[in-house]
Amino acid sequence: MSVVELAPVVKTLDVHRPARDAFRIFTEEITAWWPLATHTRAKTAEGQRTVRVTIEPRVGGRIYETLADGAELEWGKVTNFAPGELFSMLWTMGRAAPQHTDVSVRFEPLGPDACRVTLTHENWQRMGEEAERLRNGYDNGWATVFEKNFADYAGRV
């Protein structure tokens, strides 16, 4: 069986922030803009509720959500942490390590008070038979999470 390579999900937007500020907002203030009620691993039907998302600020750092009861649910690992330039992560969302995708977020200065932020989510082929369905779901999900919530919070141009 051959694996069809799917195109990455790419989302680009401009914000009224210097690149270092946009990077800080993306990584340090993620709880403030991430849609915790709808885009987490918590099972709200079972009474779970996410109260915080944490990105440990170093290569190898964990990315995880914390539930109201203190439990932690893994999202992935930081693979690049260059403030004001590039943040990337191995994105597992609770799956076994071989079944992961890669997310990178680049911050490109557009002058002293603005930057272009580009999110790329790729390597869908690792998801096997679920790849196309997951890619399409994340394409829609990043529209809400990144293009709306992050852009609104950071100050869309």
Beta strands, then each sheet from edge to edge (+ up, - down):
strand 1: 9-15
strand 2: 50-55
strand 3: 62-67
strand 4: 72-82
strand 5: 86-91
strand 6: 101-109
strand 7: 115-122
sheet 1: 1+ 7- 6+ 5- 4+ 3- 2+
end
